[in-house]
Amino acid sequence: MSSTLTHPDGPPPGRLASLLSGVCRGFERLAIVMLLLTTFLVVLQVVARNVWQVGLPWADELARYGGLGIVYLAIPLLLLNGGHIAVDIVSSRLKGRAGRVLAVVNEILILAFCGLFLHGSYLFLLKAGKFATPALRMPNLLFYLPVVLGMLLFTLVAALRLVRAIRPAADHDQQETPS
């Protein structure tokens, strides 16, 4: 679709996809920084324990925080680019309308998972958000922020994928309808 065309239901999917892609890439860069930080902290802990015989609980806590960021800040980009793990034994063999219906159902299931995950996170943070981490005294709301941000962006990407899965069927139906 060219950028000069507009879809009657709103902006062309290219603009939204481009915006989401930029945000996802920013999250990816942040996840890379967290990976480097986590790697440094793990090496620091090994050296501290084996050379200086001292534990660094704050480093362990930051490494766990980095692990959350690595996973949850990177998954939206994977979903956007179709780089996530997928079992496509059935979907790769289905063509035409059956394939489109299965694609839409898959995207609805992903979006439902996002909703359940975010709702569960909300319920969890209602209780855990009142506390702080033991070593750094970091509020749990901040500690779990990468999870929430990553899943919110993941949900937006899942919604975009659902629209893309539905649109070809709508476009196809419009082409078949005589004017």
WOMO-V428433 format. One record per helix or strand. SS is the DSSP state (helix for helix, strand for strand). FROM is the first residue (numbers start at 1). LEN is the number of residues. Records with the same first field share a line. If there is no record, write none. Layout:
SS->FROM-LEN ; FROM-LEN
This chain:
strand->7-1 ; 10-1 ; 132-1 ; 139-1
helix->13-38 ; 57-25 ; 96-33 ; 140-4 ; 145-32
